[in-house]
Amino acid sequence: MTDVPGLDTAGLRAWLEREHPELTDGGTGSGGELTASVIAGGRSNLTYRVHGARVPLVVRRPPLGHVLSTAHDMRREHRVVTALADSPVPVPRTVDVVDDTDRGEVTGTVFFVMEHVAGTVLSRPAQNGAFTADGLHALGLELAEVLADLHAVDPAAVGLADFGRPDGYLHRQLATWRRQYDASRSRPQPRLDALQDRLAAGVPDSGGRAGIVHGDFRLDNAIVAGPPDAPRVAAVLDWEMATLGDPLVDLGMLGLYWDIRGLTGAAGDDGSDDGALSAVVPGAGYPEFAALVDAYAARSGTAPPDLAWYRAFAAYKLAVILEGIHYRYRAGETVGEGFDRIGALVAPLAEDGLAHATPAGRA
């Protein structure tokens, strides 16, 4: 592999010239070499920014090692992003999806290519300084409205009628994440085990709610563009866990990440970046999560929902994901920095989930 772990840029250029010459130099061989850099690595799917093609590109592939196929399905991610191209939900323009497992020319895995969307991913408090407080307030409300727009999309109308099975979705989700947890066990986690049991004992009735579920909807899975006083959501990213199911799972996940700094011991009101997991900090201008719930409900034309179980489930799911990352870190299969601290976040997340979990026996 050249340039970066997990991506052969010479192989990518050869593939582009063969399959998409319109993105290179038309296949004449007169163009320069491609270069790539890791945008995000190892925590979920690997994402690379690619320079040297006719338009800036992004490549997505599964993480290195310990790959749980149901959580890193490139074809599913490519399919849902492509399907939403003409919907009210902003997404990047996709180019192609390829199974490179046998050929081993580019990644040696299934990968997909999409066009790069200009903007910023707000993941750290220091980035808030590029926008006004009013701008960030409006951005938070828009993020909730974009989520409502996603849940309003008719799956059949965009070719996703068979993308999942809404009936029994919450029970299957618990079973899926239990399997993911079992596949990533490397140490005792009694509070996470307790949360898993509490969730199973109080699964709510979805009440016929069904829609496209992103699966990991949060501020730093969106690209933000626009002037300081009017930032906007330019694209929603990271659709690797998308399916059809109960939309409130997304709202619960958004709530977890919106308030995550308070439960993981991340930096406080000073806005410093130490241990930061989110750009949402007090004083920056972002609205309280309750305001996002109200904006979501208003856009959806519904009453604000009870999110207790869904917030608990969000904490459980993230804890399982981080336990999987901790497993890969200990095996030396992560790319990037900061993975030595990931494992310490699992127990606080389990405690947060238990605090929100619906009591056993309550529907």
C-alpha positions as MATLAB code, in Angstrom:
seq = 'MTDVPGLDTAGLRAWLEREHPELTDGGTGSGGELTASVIAGGRSNLTYRVHGARVPLVVRRPPLGHVLSTAHDMRREHRVVTALADSPVPVPRTVDVVDDTDRGEVTGTVFFVMEHVAGTVLSRPAQNGAFTADGLHALGLELAEVLADLHAVDPAAVGLADFGRPDGYLHRQLATWRRQYDASRSRPQPRLDALQDRLAAGVPDSGGRAGIVHGDFRLDNAIVAGPPDAPRVAAVLDWEMATLGDPLVDLGMLGLYWDIRGLTGAAGDDGSDDGALSAVVPGAGYPEFAALVDAYAARSGTAPPDLAWYRAFAAYKLAVILEGIHYRYRAGETVGEGFDRIGALVAPLAEDGLAHATPAGRA';
ca = [
       0.000    0.000    0.000;
       1.184    3.539   -0.734;
       0.658    6.924    0.934;
      -1.690    5.856    3.719;
      -2.553    2.571    5.438;
      -5.340    0.693    3.733;
      -5.386    2.549    0.393;
      -3.155    2.058   -2.657;
      -3.289    5.370   -4.516;
      -1.557    3.999   -7.623;
      -4.179    1.274   -7.762;
      -6.931    3.837   -7.251;
      -5.646    5.873  -10.186;
      -5.512    2.773  -12.383;
      -9.071    1.909  -11.381;
     -10.321    5.445  -12.053;
      -8.649    5.540  -15.467;
     -10.258    2.223  -16.368;
     -13.745    2.698  -14.899;
     -14.203    6.486  -14.605;
     -11.824    8.206  -17.023;
     -13.976   11.347  -16.826;
     -12.547   11.844  -13.333;
      -8.904   11.627  -14.389;
      -7.324   12.702  -17.659;
      -9.582   10.691  -19.915;
      -7.378    7.621  -19.696;
      -4.478    9.157  -21.671;
      -2.000    8.539  -18.866;
      -0.811   12.142  -18.982;
      -2.064   13.152  -15.534;
      -0.165   13.312  -12.275;
      -0.297   10.881   -9.412;
      -3.082   10.806   -6.870;
      -2.384   11.548   -3.226;
      -4.530   10.658   -0.255;
      -4.819   11.595    3.407;
      -6.854   10.044    6.193;
      -9.848   12.169    7.163;
     -11.026    9.746    9.818;
      -9.415    6.454   10.619;
     -10.114    3.343   12.596;
     -13.015    4.422   14.813;
     -15.547    3.360   12.208;
     -15.009    3.075    8.489;
     -11.792    4.554    7.125;
     -12.286    7.767    5.150;
      -9.667    9.255    2.805;
      -9.525   12.615    1.022;
      -8.104   12.062   -2.480;
      -6.348   14.807   -4.453;
      -5.251   14.782   -8.073;
      -8.462   13.751   -9.826;
     -10.532   16.209  -11.843;
     -12.716   16.799   -8.792;
     -11.812   16.226   -5.127;
     -12.858   12.720   -4.098;
     -13.444   10.744   -0.927;
     -12.896    6.986   -0.525;
     -14.591    4.937    2.195;
     -13.532    1.435    3.240;
     -13.982   -0.794    6.339;
     -11.511   -0.453    9.222;
      -8.316   -2.485    9.334;
      -8.779   -5.800   11.121;
     -11.539   -7.069   13.451;
     -14.206   -6.095   10.932;
     -17.809   -6.748   11.951;
     -19.439   -7.014    8.547;
     -22.895   -5.877    9.635;
     -21.436   -2.621   10.970;
     -19.159   -1.864    8.029;
     -21.260   -2.642    4.951;
     -19.969   -0.405    2.151;
     -22.689   -1.410   -0.287;
     -25.452   -0.420    2.116;
     -23.812    2.926    2.829;
     -23.343    3.637   -0.879;
     -26.910    2.599   -1.625;
     -28.590    4.881    0.905;
     -26.429    7.907    0.033;
     -27.190    7.393   -3.650;
     -30.908    6.978   -2.966;
     -31.117   10.262   -1.054;
     -29.442   12.304   -3.805;
     -32.660   14.084   -4.834;
     -34.286   14.192   -1.401;
     -34.415   17.168    1.019;
     -31.547   15.512    2.943;
     -28.155   16.884    1.802;
     -25.680   14.107    0.941;
     -22.487   13.830   -1.142;
     -22.705   12.725   -4.768;
     -21.626    9.109   -5.078;
     -19.369    7.792   -7.860;
     -19.196    3.998   -7.494;
     -18.967    1.028   -5.149;
     -16.440   -1.751   -5.812;
     -15.634   -5.183   -4.401;
     -11.840   -5.199   -4.424;
     -11.528   -8.256   -2.181;
     -10.089  -10.620   -4.813;
      -8.221   -8.152   -7.001;
      -6.635   -6.206   -4.118;
      -5.920   -3.273   -6.397;
      -7.081   -0.399   -4.189;
      -8.069   -1.503   -0.682;
      -8.456   -5.265   -0.788;
     -12.010   -4.752    0.526;
     -15.315   -3.417   -0.709;
     -14.940    0.373   -0.989;
     -16.903    3.256   -2.419;
     -16.039    6.604   -3.911;
     -17.940    9.874   -3.653;
     -17.301   13.495   -4.425;
     -15.885   15.687   -1.691;
     -18.217   18.308   -0.180;
     -16.539   21.559    0.849;
     -17.043   22.676    4.413;
     -16.127   21.902    8.000;
     -16.936   19.009   10.305;
     -17.519   20.612   13.705;
     -16.033   18.138   16.166;
     -14.006   20.308   18.565;
     -14.862   23.456   20.533;
     -12.060   25.484   18.946;
     -13.866   25.283   15.612;
     -16.868   27.182   16.955;
     -14.906   30.419   16.714;
     -15.459   30.486   12.956;
     -19.187   31.120   13.527;
     -21.319   33.499   15.548;
     -23.319   32.340   18.549;
     -26.576   33.062   16.693;
     -25.299   31.131   13.712;
     -24.520   28.065   15.843;
     -27.920   28.316   17.535;
     -29.675   28.236   14.180;
     -27.387   25.440   12.974;
     -28.408   23.228   15.888;
     -32.080   23.695   15.116;
     -31.455   23.045   11.410;
     -29.695   19.785   12.259;
     -32.853   18.608   14.034;
     -34.959   19.695   11.053;
     -32.713   17.788    8.643;
     -33.254   14.700   10.791;
     -37.014   15.225   10.600;
     -36.722   15.580    6.817;
     -34.855   12.273    6.663;
     -37.541   10.508    8.655;
     -40.215   11.971    6.375;
     -38.668   10.425    3.238;
     -40.789    7.578    1.878;
     -38.340    4.656    1.544;
     -40.250    3.149   -1.372;
     -40.180    6.439   -3.275;
     -36.359    6.464   -3.251;
     -35.864    2.754   -3.933;
     -35.268    1.686   -0.331;
     -38.449   -0.277    0.372;
     -36.375   -3.400    1.082;
     -33.596   -1.618    2.977;
     -34.745   -2.994    6.326;
     -37.628   -4.507    8.307;
     -39.309   -1.947   10.567;
     -41.401   -4.573   12.379;
     -39.483   -5.794   15.394;
     -36.693   -3.321   14.704;
     -35.907   -2.421   18.322;
     -35.703   -6.047   19.429;
     -33.424   -6.874   16.500;
     -31.260   -3.869   17.274;
     -30.706   -5.103   20.798;
     -29.843   -8.563   19.491;
     -27.452   -7.103   16.900;
     -25.590   -4.954   19.387;
     -25.454   -7.818   21.874;
     -23.650   -9.848   19.191;
     -21.314   -6.925   18.465;
     -20.571   -6.641   22.166;
     -19.892  -10.368   22.499;
     -17.525  -10.195   19.509;
     -15.547   -7.379   21.153;
     -15.290   -8.586   24.748;
     -11.807   -8.323   26.219;
     -12.526   -7.347   29.848;
     -15.397   -7.364   32.375;
     -18.011   -4.621   31.919;
     -20.691   -5.323   34.566;
     -22.510   -1.975   34.211;
     -22.757   -2.380   30.456;
     -24.126   -5.879   31.002;
     -26.699   -4.414   33.413;
     -27.714   -1.765   30.884;
     -28.142   -4.426   28.226;
     -30.515   -6.347   30.501;
     -32.449   -3.213   31.499;
     -33.016   -2.242   27.885;
     -34.236   -5.710   26.969;
     -36.746   -5.600   29.830;
     -38.343   -2.332   28.729;
     -38.440   -2.194   24.919;
     -41.077    0.412   23.942;
     -43.817   -0.032   21.379;
     -42.802    1.909   18.260;
     -46.459    2.634   17.586;
     -46.174    2.180   13.844;
     -43.319    4.665   13.493;
     -41.059    3.656   10.600;
     -38.615    5.485    8.381;
     -35.023    5.670    7.200;
     -32.802    5.576   10.271;
     -29.294    7.041    9.939;
     -28.026    5.115   12.949;
     -25.348    7.594   14.115;
     -26.859   11.039   13.605;
     -24.848   13.832   15.281;
     -23.251   17.180   14.573;
     -19.832   15.795   13.655;
     -21.359   13.465   11.088;
     -22.345   16.512    9.046;
     -20.417   18.959    6.894;
     -21.130   22.583    7.768;
     -20.705   25.379    5.214;
     -21.722   29.010    4.859;
     -20.857   32.391    6.372;
     -20.166   32.891   10.111;
     -23.657   34.178   10.874;
     -25.542   31.648    8.737;
     -23.865   28.216    8.688;
     -25.859   25.392    7.138;
     -25.759   21.613    6.917;
     -24.107   20.989    3.528;
     -24.062   17.173    3.750;
     -24.847   14.361    6.176;
     -22.096   11.720    6.342;
     -21.369    8.247    7.767;
     -24.406    6.194    6.752;
     -22.790    2.845    7.559;
     -25.486    1.886   10.099;
     -28.507    3.143    8.122;
     -31.601    0.958    7.858;
     -35.405    1.138    8.142;
     -36.816    1.274   11.651;
     -38.016    3.426   14.526;
     -36.835    7.013   13.819;
     -36.634    7.903   17.512;
     -33.418    5.876   17.688;
     -31.778    8.705   15.720;
     -33.195   11.379   18.001;
     -31.944    9.493   21.049;
     -28.468    9.251   19.531;
     -28.473   12.961   18.703;
     -29.358   13.694   22.337;
     -26.544   11.524   23.647;
     -23.932   13.290   21.543;
     -25.409   16.736   22.165;
     -24.803   16.351   25.907;
     -21.893   13.906   25.842;
     -19.261   16.235   27.248;
     -20.995   16.269   30.609;
     -20.985   12.495   31.056;
     -17.533   11.524   29.779;
     -15.421   13.960   31.768;
     -14.524   16.005   28.686;
     -13.442   19.633   28.920;
     -15.919   21.998   30.542;
     -17.110   25.536   30.153;
     -13.712   26.912   29.212;
     -14.163   25.456   25.714;
     -10.787   23.734   25.720;
     -10.269   20.687   23.554;
      -8.888   18.324   26.201;
     -10.753   15.035   25.812;
     -13.287   16.696   23.514;
     -15.908   14.473   21.944;
     -18.152   17.248   20.648;
     -18.108   20.883   19.593;
     -21.300   21.473   21.576;
     -20.146   23.366   24.662;
     -21.836   25.864   26.997;
     -21.567   29.450   25.871;
     -20.885   28.762   22.190;
     -24.465   29.492   21.178;
     -25.833   26.017   20.572;
     -29.408   25.499   21.842;
     -30.268   23.041   24.601;
     -31.235   19.599   23.337;
     -34.845   20.179   24.408;
     -35.017   22.930   21.776;
     -33.794   20.453   19.149;
     -36.548   18.041   20.167;
     -39.094   20.819   19.789;
     -37.691   21.762   16.358;
     -37.813   18.123   15.265;
     -41.400   17.749   16.479;
     -42.499   20.973   14.792;
     -40.929   19.923   11.489;
     -42.505   16.457   11.809;
     -45.912   17.781   12.852;
     -45.908   15.647   16.004;
     -45.756   16.134   19.766;
     -42.306   16.008   21.409;
     -41.645   12.296   22.107;
     -40.575   10.492   25.292;
     -36.935    9.637   24.600;
     -35.970    7.903   27.888;
     -35.450    4.411   26.450;
     -33.946    5.757   23.242;
     -31.355    7.818   25.132;
     -30.431    4.756   27.153;
     -30.135    2.673   24.006;
     -27.935    5.332   22.403;
     -25.560    5.148   25.369;
     -25.499    1.361   25.119;
     -24.811    1.350   21.395;
     -22.004    3.887   21.653;
     -20.475    1.985   24.569;
     -20.469   -1.208   22.485;
     -18.910    0.631   19.543;
     -16.181    2.058   21.764;
     -15.563   -1.338   23.329;
     -15.005   -2.660   19.805;
     -12.561    0.162   19.119;
     -10.777   -0.631   22.386;
     -10.529   -4.246   21.236;
      -8.987   -3.179   17.912;
      -6.634   -0.748   19.657;
      -5.298   -3.485   21.921;
      -4.784   -5.644   18.832;
      -2.861   -2.840   17.078;
      -5.491   -2.480   14.367;
      -6.362    1.230   14.593;
      -5.122    4.137   12.476;
      -4.656    7.554   14.099;
      -4.259    8.987   17.600;
      -6.365    8.994   20.750;
      -7.380    5.350   20.785;
      -5.614    4.725   24.108;
      -8.337    6.810   25.818;
     -11.376    5.278   24.130;
     -11.739    2.339   26.501;
     -12.121    4.615   29.527;
     -15.350    6.069   28.114;
     -17.290    2.790   28.134;
     -18.138    2.669   31.852;
     -19.423    6.301   32.043;
     -21.616    5.642   29.026;
     -23.048    2.542   30.683;
     -23.849    4.594   33.799;
     -25.544    7.268   31.728;
     -27.624    4.646   29.951;
     -28.731    3.139   33.266;
     -29.775    6.585   34.470;
     -32.014    7.027   31.429;
     -33.233    3.461   30.983;
     -36.941    2.829   31.176;
     -37.683    0.856   34.350;
     -38.356   -2.844   33.808;
     -42.008   -3.581   33.163;
     -42.876   -0.101   31.854;
     -43.967   -0.062   28.198;
];
